[in-house]
Amino acid sequence: MSTIKQKAGVMWLFRMAWRDGRASLKRLALFMSAIVLGIAALVSIQNFGKTLEETISGQSRELMGADFLIDSDHPATPRVVEIIDSLGGEQSKEVSFVSMALFPGKQGSKLIRVRAMEGAYPFYGALSTQPAKAAEVYQQEISALVDATLMVQFGLRAGDSIKIGNTVFPIGGSLIEAPGNTVVSTSVAPAVWIPYSALEQTGLVQTGSRLTLRRPQTPALKYGLRQ
């Protein structure tokens, strides 16, 4: 008997709910739809954030080209070099700055960002050049890798020359893609990679020179490390 009464009570509740709901069925449907869409949007945003975080985390090495990037406002002291060496792993060194470049036999000059490199940087990702071998031999051959857009702008080819400061470098190839190169930075000052060993002979690094790397208008050295 008690079970029958419970069932009758439940049915009565449903009938009352249906009677009250018919008058505002559209508003109820709108309210429920808003809740469903809000929950779906929240879940989508959370999933997007998680996916983005995982993607950046998984590709951070390729974005930096190394496990660590250590910046300094001044050339590294012996003590700093000792600390860096204690980290172990492979290391590379870079000095970058903005300068003007001339192209012998071509008309005009261009503001560029010189990146003087030492070591096998990048350790992760690829240094994409044309021809591909240029990325492997430019330090040994004391040649320059010139941004691909700059090559097109001045009609340059591998084997042509670029003058940076007091030094004329043969162009080993065009630089298509490299860690640290962004669309904004390359549109203002296209990157030109040269060997670190040839930096001094350009005569551009001296008292009064403005070397910039991530901290504009301040002397800077960057070390890329892989462990």
N, CA, C and O of each residue as an XYZ file, in Angstrom:
908
protein
N       0.826     -1.206      0.000
C       0.000      0.000      0.000
C       0.860      1.255      0.000
O       0.592      2.244     -0.681
N       1.911      1.150      0.809
C       2.839      2.293      0.894
C       3.524      2.554     -0.444
O       3.747      3.706     -0.815
N       3.854      1.498     -1.160
C       4.522      1.625     -2.466
C       3.602      2.296     -3.471
O       4.040      3.125     -4.269
N       2.322      1.933     -3.430
C       1.348      2.523     -4.352
C       1.220      4.008     -4.095
O       1.136      4.805     -5.029
N       1.205      4.382     -2.806
C       1.103      5.798     -2.467
C       2.324      6.583     -2.943
O       2.202      7.716     -3.409
N       3.505      5.969     -2.820
C       4.742      6.639     -3.268
C       4.727      6.872     -4.770
O       5.110      7.938     -5.252
N       4.271      5.844     -5.512
C       4.203      5.975     -6.968
C       3.203      7.047     -7.361
O       3.448      7.842     -8.268
N       2.048      7.058     -6.650
C       1.032      8.073     -6.940
C       1.566      9.462     -6.654
O       1.280     10.409     -7.387
N       2.350      9.585     -5.575
C       2.942     10.881     -5.244
C       3.929     11.350     -6.289
O       3.965     12.535     -6.622
N       4.735     10.432     -6.815
C       5.700     10.787     -7.854
C       4.985     11.209     -9.125
O       5.363     12.196     -9.755
N       3.944     10.459     -9.509
C       3.199     10.798    -10.704
C       2.553     12.170    -10.551
O       2.531     12.964    -11.492
N       2.024     12.444     -9.349
C       1.418     13.753     -9.106
C       2.427     14.877     -9.277
O       2.107     15.927     -9.834
N       3.651     14.654     -8.796
C       4.714     15.669     -8.947
C       5.023     15.918    -10.421
O       5.183     17.063    -10.846
N       5.105     14.843    -11.191
C       5.384     15.000    -12.626
C       4.264     15.746    -13.323
O       4.522     16.594    -14.177
N       3.008     15.441    -12.965
C       1.883     16.118    -13.602
C       1.872     17.608    -13.262
O       1.602     18.453    -14.115
N       2.170     17.910    -12.004
C       2.209     19.322    -11.605
C       3.346     20.067    -12.321
O       3.190     21.208    -12.757
N       4.496     19.382    -12.427
C       5.638     20.005    -13.103
C       5.334     20.240    -14.576
O       5.686     21.278    -15.137
N       4.674     19.260    -15.198
C       4.321     19.409    -16.609
C       3.293     20.523    -16.800
O       3.386     21.294    -17.754
N       2.327     20.608    -15.912
C       1.299     21.651    -16.022
C       1.912     23.045    -15.864
O       1.588     23.963    -16.616
N       2.802     23.191    -14.876
C       3.438     24.499    -14.662
C       4.455     24.830    -15.751
O       4.671     25.995    -16.084
N       5.078     23.780    -16.304
C       6.121     24.015    -17.303
C       5.592     24.343    -18.672
O       6.276     25.008    -19.450
N       4.336     23.876    -19.008
C       3.800     24.136    -20.345
C       3.629     25.618    -20.611
O       3.770     26.067    -21.748
N       3.331     26.367    -19.590
C       3.105     27.804    -19.790
C       4.381     28.547    -20.136
O       4.339     29.585    -20.797
N       5.495     28.032    -19.702
C       6.783     28.722    -19.964
C       7.799     27.751    -20.559
O       8.983     27.779    -20.223
N       7.303     26.886    -21.458
C       8.165     25.859    -22.037
C       9.301     26.460    -22.855
O      10.427     25.965    -22.812
N       9.012     27.530    -23.602
C      10.042     28.151    -24.422
C      11.145     28.759    -23.567
O      12.333     28.623    -23.860
N      10.717     29.438    -22.497
C      11.718     30.036    -21.610
C      12.550     28.968    -20.906
O      13.746     29.145    -20.675
N      11.896     27.857    -20.569
C      12.617     26.755    -19.935
C      13.641     26.149    -20.889
O      14.772     25.851    -20.506
N      13.210     25.974    -22.159
C      14.128     25.427    -23.157
C      15.308     26.367    -23.379
O      16.448     25.922    -23.513
N      15.027     27.685    -23.419
C      16.102     28.661    -23.585
C      17.067     28.621    -22.409
O      18.283     28.680    -22.587
N      16.507     28.521    -21.198
C      17.338     28.474    -19.989
C      18.229     27.237    -19.991
O      19.421     27.325    -19.698
N      17.646     26.081    -20.323
C      18.411     24.834    -20.353
C      19.476     24.872    -21.449
O      20.586     24.377    -21.258
N      19.137     25.457    -22.591
C      20.111     25.558    -23.687
C      21.289     26.433    -23.291
O      22.438     26.133    -23.615
N      20.987     27.531    -22.579
C      22.061     28.422    -22.135
C      23.015     27.703    -21.181
O      24.232     27.875    -21.254
N      22.440     26.893    -20.282
C      23.278     26.136    -19.348
C      24.159     25.135    -20.097
O      25.355     25.019    -19.832
N      23.537     24.410    -21.044
C      24.289     23.409    -21.814
C      25.413     24.056    -22.621
O      26.544     23.569    -22.630
N      25.087     25.170    -23.304
C      26.106     25.859    -24.105
C      27.221     26.428    -23.225
O      28.393     26.389    -23.599
N      26.849     26.960    -22.048
C      27.863     27.496    -21.148
C      28.815     26.427    -20.665
O      30.027     26.641    -20.629
N      28.273     25.265    -20.287
C      29.125     24.156    -19.846
C      30.019     23.676    -20.984
O      31.200     23.397    -20.782
N      29.438     23.582    -22.195
C      30.218     23.134    -23.356
C      31.349     24.109    -23.659
O      32.467     23.694    -23.967
N      31.055     25.423    -23.571
C      32.087     26.423    -23.824
C      33.203     26.345    -22.784
O      34.381     26.459    -23.122
N      32.830     26.153    -21.523
C      33.824     26.061    -20.450
C      34.730     24.851    -20.642
O      35.948     24.940    -20.488
N      34.121     23.726    -20.979
C      34.912     22.509    -21.222
C      35.842     22.689    -22.420
O      36.996     22.262    -22.389
N      35.325     23.332    -23.488
C      36.145     23.562    -24.672
C      37.337     24.462    -24.374
O      38.444     24.205    -24.846
N      37.115     25.525    -23.586
C      38.201     26.441    -23.237
C      39.252     25.716    -22.399
O      40.451     25.887    -22.617
N      38.797     24.902    -21.435
C      39.739     24.159    -20.604
C      40.551     23.169    -21.438
O      41.760     23.037    -21.247
N      39.886     22.475    -22.361
C      40.594     21.526    -23.219
C      41.577     22.237    -24.139
O      42.684     21.749    -24.369
N      41.171     23.402    -24.669
C      42.067     24.166    -25.540
C      43.307     24.629    -24.776
O      44.428     24.534    -25.276
N      43.086     25.140    -23.535
C      44.219     25.581    -22.724
C      45.167     24.447    -22.412
O      46.385     24.621    -22.467
N      44.622     23.281    -22.082
C      45.458     22.126    -21.773
C      46.230     21.668    -22.997
O      47.416     21.351    -22.908
N      45.551     21.631    -24.153
C      46.224     21.221    -25.390
C      47.326     22.196    -25.768
O      48.410     21.782    -26.179
N      47.052     23.508    -25.629
C      48.051     24.523    -25.943
C      49.261     24.397    -25.025
O      50.404     24.487    -25.474
N      49.000     24.189    -23.742
C      50.096     24.047    -22.775
C      50.957     22.833    -23.100
O      52.185     22.904    -23.049
N      50.308     21.716    -23.434
C      51.053     20.498    -23.769
C      51.862     20.686    -25.050
O      52.991     20.206    -25.157
N      51.276     21.388    -26.019
C      51.981     21.618    -27.283
C      53.210     22.489    -27.083
O      54.290     22.179    -27.587
N      53.041     23.591    -26.338
C      54.172     24.485    -26.084
C      55.251     23.774    -25.283
O      56.442     23.911    -25.565
N      54.819     23.008    -24.274
C      55.781     22.272    -23.461
C      56.542     21.258    -24.293
O      57.748     21.080    -24.119
N      55.832     20.588    -25.206
C      56.481     19.570    -26.026
C      57.411     20.140    -27.066
O      58.351     19.465    -27.488
N      57.170     21.394    -27.501
C      57.975     21.965    -28.567
C      58.850     23.129    -28.098
O      59.446     23.829    -28.916
N      58.926     23.334    -26.785
C      59.714     24.464    -26.274
C      61.180     24.341    -26.649
O      61.842     25.343    -26.918
N      61.683     23.132    -26.666
C      63.091     22.940    -27.035
C      63.338     23.377    -28.472
O      64.346     24.012    -28.782
N      62.383     23.017    -29.355
C      62.547     23.415    -30.746
C      62.420     24.929    -30.904
O      63.089     25.524    -31.749
N      61.551     25.561    -30.083
C      61.386     27.011    -30.158
C      62.652     27.735    -29.715
O      63.040     28.737    -30.316
N      63.301     27.225    -28.657
C      64.529     27.843    -28.158
C      65.759     27.311    -28.856
O      66.761     28.014    -28.987
N      65.685     26.059    -29.307
C      66.862     25.443    -29.917
C      67.813     24.849    -28.903
O      68.881     24.359    -29.268
N      67.437     24.886    -27.611
C      68.302     24.389    -26.543
C      67.463     24.108    -25.311
O      66.285     24.462    -25.259
N      68.077     23.465    -24.311
C      67.391     23.231    -23.045
C      67.344     24.497    -22.200
O      66.354     24.753    -21.514
N      68.411     25.286    -22.249
C      68.496     26.510    -21.459
C      69.043     27.630    -22.324
O      69.870     27.406    -23.209
N      68.575     28.826    -22.058
C      69.145     30.026    -22.650
C      69.542     30.948    -21.505
O      68.687     31.368    -20.724
N      70.801     31.261    -21.398
C      71.308     32.088    -20.311
C      71.753     33.426    -20.882
O      72.644     33.491    -21.729
N      71.121     34.487    -20.407
C      71.437     35.837    -20.874
C      72.279     36.571    -19.848
O      72.155     36.341    -18.645
N      73.131     37.450    -20.332
C      73.945     38.278    -19.446
C      73.984     39.692    -19.981
O      73.993     39.902    -21.194
N      74.008     40.664    -19.085
C      74.104     42.066    -19.486
C      75.525     42.447    -19.892
O      75.732     43.480    -20.530
N      76.487     41.633    -19.532
C      77.894     41.925    -19.808
C      78.591     40.642    -20.254
O      78.091     39.547    -19.997
N      79.718     40.763    -20.906
C      80.490     39.563    -21.239
C      80.745     38.725    -19.990
O      81.001     39.259    -18.911
N      80.673     37.438    -20.147
C      80.782     36.542    -19.000
C      82.154     36.622    -18.350
O      83.177     36.581    -19.034
N      82.173     36.736    -17.036
C      83.411     36.724    -16.268
C      83.908     35.288    -16.145
O      83.145     34.354    -16.393
N      85.169     35.092    -15.768
C      85.662     33.724    -15.580
C      84.801     32.911    -14.614
O      84.597     31.714    -14.818
N      84.297     33.561    -13.561
C      83.452     32.858    -12.591
C      82.149     32.408    -13.241
O      81.693     31.289    -13.002
N      81.544     33.269    -14.063
C      80.299     32.906    -14.745
C      80.550     31.769    -15.727
O      79.753     30.836    -15.819
N      81.653     31.846    -16.457
C      81.999     30.770    -17.400
C      82.165     29.450    -16.651
O      81.753     28.395    -17.134
N      82.768     29.518    -15.478
C      82.951     28.305    -14.667
C      81.616     27.706    -14.264
O      81.435     26.488    -14.295
N      80.670     28.578    -13.879
C      79.342     28.093    -13.498
C      78.632     27.472    -14.692
O      78.008     26.417    -14.575
N      78.731     28.132    -15.840
C      78.086     27.599    -17.049
C      78.674     26.256    -17.426
O      77.943     25.330    -17.777
N      80.010     26.141    -17.354
C      80.659     24.875    -17.690
C      80.240     23.763    -16.736
O      80.192     22.595    -17.121
N      79.936     24.127    -15.484
C      79.555     23.115    -14.499
C      78.205     22.479    -14.815
O      77.890     21.408    -14.296
N      77.400     23.131    -15.665
C      76.104     22.570    -16.041
C      76.252     21.342    -16.926
O      75.355     20.502    -16.998
N      77.394     21.248    -17.599
C      77.626     20.106    -18.462
C      76.871     20.199    -19.773
O      76.200     21.194    -20.045
N      76.984     19.164    -20.579
C      76.315     19.145    -21.868
C      77.009     20.002    -22.906
O      78.023     20.641    -22.622
N      76.460     20.012    -24.108
C      77.010     20.819    -25.192
C      76.632     22.283    -25.001
O      75.583     22.603    -24.440
N      77.492     23.149    -25.470
C      77.256     24.572    -25.320
C      77.535     25.296    -26.632
O      78.333     24.847    -27.456
N      76.864     26.415    -26.801
C      77.147     27.307    -27.916
C      77.124     28.727    -27.394
O      76.626     28.987    -26.299
N      77.659     29.637    -28.170
C      77.740     31.031    -27.754
C      77.294     31.924    -28.902
O      77.565     31.648    -30.070
N      76.604     33.001    -28.539
C      76.098     33.922    -29.563
C      76.227     35.362    -29.098
O      75.966     35.675    -27.937
N      76.626     36.225    -29.997
C      76.551     37.673    -29.794
C      75.751     38.235    -30.961
O      76.041     37.929    -32.118
N      74.750     39.051    -30.666
C      73.953     39.614    -31.749
C      73.825     41.116    -31.591
O      73.853     41.642    -30.478
N      73.687     41.790    -32.700
C      73.558     43.247    -32.702
C      73.014     43.678    -34.053
O      73.011     42.910    -35.015
N      72.557     44.914    -34.106
C      72.019     45.471    -35.349
C      73.099     46.272    -36.048
O      73.833     47.025    -35.409
N      73.197     46.114    -37.351
C      74.203     46.838    -38.126
C      73.692     47.015    -39.554
O      72.667     46.455    -39.943
N      74.430     47.802    -40.314
C      74.117     47.964    -41.740
C      74.963     46.993    -42.549
O      76.118     46.724    -42.217
N      74.378     46.481    -43.601
C      75.085     45.567    -44.495
C      75.105     46.150    -45.897
O      74.133     46.757    -46.347
N      76.217     45.959    -46.572
C      76.367     46.356    -47.974
C      76.526     45.106    -48.817
O      76.975     44.066    -48.335
N      76.155     45.223    -50.071
C      76.237     44.088    -50.981
C      77.069     44.499    -52.194
O      76.552     45.143    -53.106
N      78.350     44.134    -52.213
C      79.206     44.516    -53.338
C      78.595     44.107    -54.676
O      78.182     42.963    -54.869
N      78.551     45.060    -55.579
C      77.977     44.806    -56.893
C      76.489     45.025    -56.965
O      75.900     44.922    -58.041
N      75.858     45.328    -55.828
C      74.422     45.576    -55.790
C      74.177     46.992    -55.304
O      75.026     47.581    -54.635
N      73.031     47.533    -55.634
C      72.669     48.869    -55.209
C      71.940     48.820    -53.859
O      71.041     48.004    -53.656
N      72.341     49.702    -52.951
C      71.621     49.833    -51.698
C      72.275     49.098    -50.547
O      73.204     48.312    -50.729
N      71.764     49.375    -49.354
C      72.218     48.727    -48.132
C      70.990     48.351    -47.325
O      69.867     48.717    -47.673
N      71.210     47.619    -46.248
C      70.068     47.122    -45.476
C      70.440     46.998    -44.010
O      71.543     46.575    -43.664
N      69.488     47.381    -43.144
C      69.650     47.163    -41.717
C      69.425     45.688    -41.428
O      68.405     45.122    -41.821
N      70.380     45.063    -40.737
C      70.293     43.629    -40.460
C      70.576     43.368    -38.987
O      71.116     44.223    -38.285
N      70.208     42.192    -38.533
C      70.617     41.731    -37.207
C      71.670     40.655    -37.396
O      71.402     39.570    -37.910
N      72.868     40.990    -36.966
C      73.983     40.047    -37.056
C      73.903     39.078    -35.881
O      73.740     39.499    -34.736
N      74.017     37.803    -36.158
C      74.073     36.784    -35.116
C      75.365     36.004    -35.299
O      75.478     35.151    -36.180
N      76.338     36.313    -34.448
C      77.631     35.636    -34.519
C      77.567     34.381    -33.662
O      77.397     34.468    -32.446
N      77.701     33.229    -34.278
C      77.459     31.954    -33.602
C      78.739     31.148    -33.445
O      79.631     31.169    -34.293
N      78.791     30.438    -32.329
C      79.868     29.481    -32.087
C      79.258     28.219    -31.512
O      78.472     28.285    -30.567
N      79.608     27.075    -32.067
C      79.053     25.822    -31.587
C      77.977     25.286    -32.508
O      77.703     25.842    -33.572
N      77.367     24.180    -32.067
C      76.428     23.442    -32.922
C      74.984     23.874    -32.725
O      74.072     23.079    -32.950
N      74.758     25.106    -32.314
C      73.395     25.617    -32.151
C      72.704     25.718    -33.506
O      73.331     26.152    -34.472
N      71.422     25.329    -33.611
C      70.519     24.855    -32.561
C      70.701     23.367    -32.280
O      70.978     22.578    -33.184
N      70.538     22.998    -30.997
C      70.647     21.604    -30.612
C      69.362     20.849    -30.879
O      69.386     19.631    -31.053
N      68.249     21.547    -30.914
C      66.951     20.946    -31.222
C      66.322     21.729    -32.377
O      66.543     22.930    -32.526
N      65.545     21.030    -33.178
C      64.997     21.679    -34.360
C      66.054     21.727    -35.459
O      67.163     21.218    -35.294
N      65.705     22.328    -36.547
C      66.586     22.348    -37.703
C      66.912     23.778    -38.110
O      66.060     24.665    -38.058
N      68.153     23.983    -38.514
C      68.557     25.237    -39.132
C      68.387     25.030    -40.632
O      69.216     24.392    -41.281
N      67.322     25.571    -41.162
C      66.967     25.313    -42.558
C      67.625     26.344    -43.470
O      67.393     27.546    -43.334
N      68.442     25.867    -44.394
C      69.145     26.740    -45.338
C      69.052     26.170    -46.750
O      68.720     25.002    -46.956
N      69.352     27.025    -47.699
C      69.417     26.598    -49.098
C      70.725     27.106    -49.701
O      70.877     28.319    -49.844
N      71.680     26.240    -50.063
C      71.628     24.776    -49.969
C      71.696     24.287    -48.527
O      72.180     24.999    -47.647
N      71.210     23.068    -48.286
C      71.121     22.533    -46.932
C      72.491     22.407    -46.276
O      72.604     22.549    -45.058
N      73.532     22.144    -47.061
C      74.878     21.946    -46.506
C      75.436     23.221    -45.901
O      76.344     23.159    -45.072
N      74.912     24.381    -46.298
C      75.449     25.654    -45.811
C      75.342     25.764    -44.300
O      76.205     26.371    -43.667
N      74.299     25.189    -43.706
C      74.123     25.253    -42.260
C      75.217     24.502    -41.524
O      75.511     24.813    -40.370
N      75.822     23.521    -42.172
C      76.828     22.688    -41.523
C      78.243     23.247    -41.668
O      79.110     22.964    -40.840
N      78.478     24.031    -42.708
C      79.867     24.405    -43.014
C      80.146     25.898    -42.911
O      81.289     26.311    -43.109
N      79.138     26.733    -42.606
C      79.382     28.176    -42.660
C      80.406     28.634    -41.634
O      81.131     29.596    -41.885
N      80.485     27.966    -40.473
C      81.481     28.360    -39.477
C      82.889     27.988    -39.915
O      83.832     28.745    -39.686
N      83.034     26.839    -40.536
C      84.347     26.425    -41.013
C      84.795     27.243    -42.221
O      85.975     27.569    -42.355
N      83.864     27.568    -43.086
C      84.199     28.301    -44.312
C      84.214     29.824    -44.103
O      84.522     30.569    -45.033
N      83.889     30.284    -42.906
C      83.803     31.731    -42.602
C      82.916     32.425    -43.639
O      83.310     33.404    -44.272
N      81.716     31.886    -43.786
C      80.747     32.469    -44.708
C      79.528     32.935    -43.917
O      79.442     32.722    -42.708
N      78.594     33.568    -44.609
C      77.401     34.132    -43.967
C      76.155     33.413    -44.460
O      76.054     33.030    -45.626
N      75.212     33.241    -43.546
C      73.884     32.754    -43.899
C      72.948     33.949    -43.879
O      72.774     34.583    -42.838
N      72.350     34.258    -45.005
C      71.563     35.481    -45.159
C      70.085     35.125    -45.247
O      69.694     34.195    -45.952
N      69.272     35.885    -44.517
C      67.829     35.659    -44.515
C      67.285     35.564    -45.942
O      67.662     36.340    -46.821
N      66.392     34.596    -46.150
C      65.896     34.311    -47.498
C      65.198     35.522    -48.127
O      65.348     35.756    -49.326
N      64.442     36.292    -47.342
C      63.763     37.468    -47.895
C      64.760     38.521    -48.356
O      64.524     39.221    -49.341
N      65.869     38.632    -47.645
C      66.912     39.573    -48.029
C      67.584     39.124    -49.323
O      67.943     39.946    -50.166
N      67.747     37.834    -49.466
C      68.326     37.284    -50.700
C      67.459     37.644    -51.905
O      67.965     38.023    -52.961
N      66.142     37.518    -51.724
C      65.225     37.827    -52.821
C      65.215     39.326    -53.101
O      65.219     39.743    -54.259
N      65.202     40.131    -52.048
C      65.124     41.585    -52.194
C      66.274     42.144    -53.019
O      66.075     43.034    -53.846
N      67.478     41.625    -52.796
C      68.654     42.148    -53.490
C      69.135     41.237    -54.618
O      70.198     41.462    -55.195
N      68.361     40.226    -54.921
C      68.733     39.331    -56.002
C      70.040     38.601    -55.749
O      70.863     38.466    -56.655
N      70.234     38.133    -54.534
C      71.485     37.482    -54.150
C      71.398     35.980    -54.359
O      70.318     35.390    -54.372
N      72.573     35.380    -54.524
C      72.678     33.938    -54.642
C      73.853     33.464    -53.807
O      74.728     34.246    -53.438
N      73.860     32.172    -53.517
C      75.009     31.600    -52.816
C      76.265     31.847    -53.643
O      76.279     31.597    -54.848
N      77.314     32.335    -52.999
C      78.545     32.685    -53.696
C      78.719     34.184    -53.846
O      79.837     34.653    -54.057
N      77.625     34.956    -53.740
C      77.743     36.415    -53.738
C      78.352     36.869    -52.412
O      78.701     36.042    -51.570
N      78.477     38.170    -52.232
C      79.156     38.693    -51.042
C      78.258     39.648    -50.264
O      77.349     40.271    -50.814
N      78.543     39.741    -48.963
C      77.888     40.701    -48.088
C      78.956     41.328    -47.206
O      79.784     40.621    -46.631
N      78.942     42.649    -47.097
C      79.934     43.352    -46.285
C      79.306     43.787    -44.980
O      78.322     44.526    -44.958
N      79.892     43.315    -43.890
C      79.447     43.671    -42.545
C      80.622     44.308    -41.828
O      81.613     43.638    -41.540
N      80.521     45.595    -41.538
C      81.648     46.297    -40.936
C      82.826     46.341    -41.889
O      82.696     46.776    -43.032
N      83.985     45.883    -41.408
C      85.194     45.886    -42.230
C      85.393     44.612    -43.026
O      86.384     44.489    -43.746
N      84.482     43.668    -42.915
C      84.704     42.340    -43.488
C      83.688     42.023    -44.571
O      82.495     42.288    -44.427
N      84.186     41.454    -45.649
C      83.330     40.966    -46.726
C      83.225     39.452    -46.591
O      84.229     38.743    -46.664
N      82.013     38.966    -46.396
C      81.782     37.534    -46.248
C      81.188     36.969    -47.527
O      80.308     37.588    -48.123
N      81.652     35.808    -47.957
C      80.923     35.120    -49.026
C      79.613     34.581    -48.463
O      79.562     34.135    -47.317
N      78.574     34.621    -49.255
C      77.268     34.114    -48.809
C      77.238     32.611    -49.040
O      77.289     32.134    -50.174
N      77.154     31.876    -47.931
C      77.128     30.420    -48.036
C      75.780     29.889    -48.466
O      75.704     28.831    -49.091
N      74.715     30.601    -48.144
C      73.378     30.160    -48.515
C      72.325     31.060    -47.898
O      72.643     31.965    -47.127
N      71.076     30.810    -48.239
C      69.967     31.594    -47.698
C      69.434     30.915    -46.450
O      69.348     29.689    -46.381
N      69.076     31.728    -45.461
C      68.564     31.237    -44.191
C      67.042     31.229    -44.264
O      66.412     32.285    -44.321
N      66.459     30.042    -44.262
C      65.013     29.901    -44.424
C      64.294     29.893    -43.085
O      63.279     30.568    -42.919
N      64.811     29.137    -42.135
C      64.166     29.024    -40.830
C      65.209     28.754    -39.768
O      66.125     27.956    -39.969
N      65.063     29.437    -38.614
C      66.012     29.263    -37.523
C      65.357     29.630    -36.204
O      64.502     30.515    -36.178
N      65.729     28.974    -35.096
C      65.200     29.352    -33.783
C      65.549     30.796    -33.460
O      66.658     31.249    -33.743
N      64.602     31.518    -32.868
C      64.854     32.907    -32.490
C      64.487     33.911    -33.552
O      64.451     35.110    -33.275
N      64.213     33.457    -34.767
C      63.789     34.361    -35.839
C      62.268     34.450    -35.840
O      61.588     33.431    -35.960
N      61.730     35.651    -35.709
C      60.290     35.871    -35.761
C      59.943     36.727    -36.970
O      60.799     37.402    -37.543
N      58.677     36.682    -37.342
C      58.238     37.458    -38.501
C      58.461     38.945    -38.280
O      58.885     39.661    -39.187
N      58.167     39.412    -37.047
C      58.309     40.836    -36.754
C      59.766     41.259    -36.815
O      60.102     42.252    -37.459
N      60.640     40.502    -36.142
C      62.051     40.885    -36.087
C      62.716     40.824    -37.455
O      63.504     41.704    -37.801
N      62.407     39.798    -38.232
C      63.039     39.667    -39.530
C      62.513     40.683    -40.543
O      63.216     41.027    -41.494
N      61.278     41.167    -40.348
C      60.756     42.181    -41.260
C      61.441     43.527    -41.053
O      61.589     44.308    -41.993
N      61.860     43.796    -39.809
C      62.560     45.042    -39.510
C      64.046     44.919    -39.809
O      64.620     45.765    -40.494
N      64.662     43.870    -39.298
C      66.099     43.655    -39.480
C      66.324     42.171    -39.743
O      66.455     41.395    -38.796
N      66.373     41.763    -41.002
C      66.590     40.355    -41.331
C      67.875     39.827    -40.710
O      68.867     40.547    -40.595
N      67.842     38.555    -40.309
C      68.987     37.963    -39.629
C      70.058     37.523    -40.623
O      69.760     37.006    -41.699
N      71.296     37.742    -40.236
C      72.452     37.232    -40.974
C      73.353     36.537    -39.961
O      73.835     37.158    -39.013
N      73.573     35.259    -40.169
C      74.427     34.486    -39.267
C      75.853     34.479    -39.803
O      76.089     34.246    -40.989
N      76.794     34.738    -38.905
C      78.215     34.661    -39.256
C      78.924     33.857    -38.175
O      78.383     33.700    -37.080
N      80.113     33.348    -38.451
C      80.857     32.630    -37.412
C      81.309     33.579    -36.305
O      81.692     34.718    -36.571
N      81.262     33.106    -35.077
C      81.718     33.912    -33.943
C      83.200     34.252    -34.085
O      83.639     35.318    -33.652
N      83.959     33.359    -34.681
C      85.399     33.582    -34.836
C      85.717     34.781    -35.723
O      86.817     35.328    -35.660
N      84.745     35.193    -36.556
C      84.977     36.322    -37.470
C      84.404     37.620    -36.930
O      84.463     38.647    -37.606
N      83.850     37.594    -35.723
C      83.190     38.775    -35.175
C      84.160     39.930    -34.963
O      83.851     41.068    -35.316
N      85.318     39.653    -34.395
C      86.267     40.722    -34.060
C      86.759     41.446    -35.300
O      86.932     42.664    -35.281
N      86.982     40.716    -36.362
C      87.544     41.344    -37.557
C      86.561     42.273    -38.259
O      86.965     43.054    -39.121
N      85.277     42.202    -37.906
C      84.326     43.153    -38.492
C      84.541     44.563    -37.957
O      84.149     45.537    -38.601
N      85.162     44.679    -36.782
C      85.406     45.992    -36.187
C      84.163     46.633    -35.602
O      84.182     47.822    -35.281
N      83.080     45.879    -35.455
C      81.821     46.449    -34.972
C      81.630     46.299    -33.469
O      80.781     46.966    -32.879
N      82.414     45.428    -32.853
C      82.297     45.224    -31.414
C      83.482     45.892    -30.742
O      84.590     45.356    -30.724
N      83.234     47.053    -30.199
C      84.269     47.830    -29.550
C      83.613     48.785    -28.560
O      82.392     48.775    -28.409
N      84.397     49.596    -27.895
C      83.848     50.556    -26.945
C      82.861     51.484    -27.645
O      83.189     52.111    -28.652
N      81.670     51.564    -27.108
C      80.630     52.388    -27.714
C      79.670     51.600    -28.574
O      78.636     52.124    -28.986
N      79.996     50.335    -28.856
C      79.080     49.510    -29.654
C      77.834     49.190    -28.850
O      77.887     49.064    -27.627
N      76.725     49.062    -29.537
C      75.468     48.702    -28.884
C      75.091     47.291    -29.321
O      74.661     47.077    -30.454
N      75.254     46.336    -28.417
C      74.927     44.950    -28.685
C      73.602     44.626    -28.019
O      73.408     44.903    -26.835
N      72.708     44.047    -28.769
C      71.375     43.792    -28.215
C      70.992     42.336    -28.373
O      71.286     41.709    -29.391
N      70.341     41.812    -27.368
C      69.789     40.466    -27.425
C      68.767     40.339    -26.310
O      69.125     40.175    -25.144
N      67.509     40.414    -26.669
C      66.411     40.298    -25.717
C      66.346     41.484    -24.750
O      65.274     41.765    -24.213
N      67.433     42.171    -24.516
C      67.414     43.368    -23.686
C      67.958     44.499    -24.553
O      69.168     44.724    -24.596
N      67.084     45.198    -25.232
C      67.527     46.158    -26.244
C      68.549     47.163    -25.725
O      68.450     47.666    -24.605
N      69.517     47.434    -26.567
C      70.517     48.465    -26.339
C      71.382     48.195    -25.115
O      71.828     49.130    -24.449
N      71.618     46.936    -24.821
C      72.528     46.568    -23.748
C      73.457     45.478    -24.254
O      73.040     44.652    -25.066
N      74.688     45.453    -23.805
C      75.592     44.369    -24.205
C      75.010     43.036    -23.758
O      74.427     42.939    -22.678
N      75.166     42.025    -24.574
C      74.574     40.739    -24.207
C      75.332     39.592    -24.830
O      75.842     39.690    -25.946
N      75.396     38.508    -24.090
C      75.892     37.230    -24.574
C      74.806     36.199    -24.313
O      74.143     36.258    -23.277
N      74.612     35.275    -25.207
C      73.644     34.208    -24.988
C      74.350     32.872    -25.126
O      75.099     32.647    -26.077
N      74.107     31.991    -24.175
C      74.656     30.667    -24.227
C      73.522     29.670    -24.376
O      72.571     29.688    -23.594
N      73.615     28.800    -25.372
C      72.626     27.735    -25.527
C      73.219     26.443    -25.014
O      74.335     26.080    -25.384
N      72.487     25.747    -24.167
C      72.982     24.541    -23.533
C      72.069     23.371    -23.842
O      70.855     23.536    -23.961
N      72.656     22.181    -23.974
C      71.866     20.959    -24.100
C      72.395     19.943    -23.118
O      73.600     19.696    -23.054
N      71.506     19.360    -22.359
C      71.902     18.329    -21.411
C      71.300     16.999    -21.803
O      71.520     15.998    -21.122
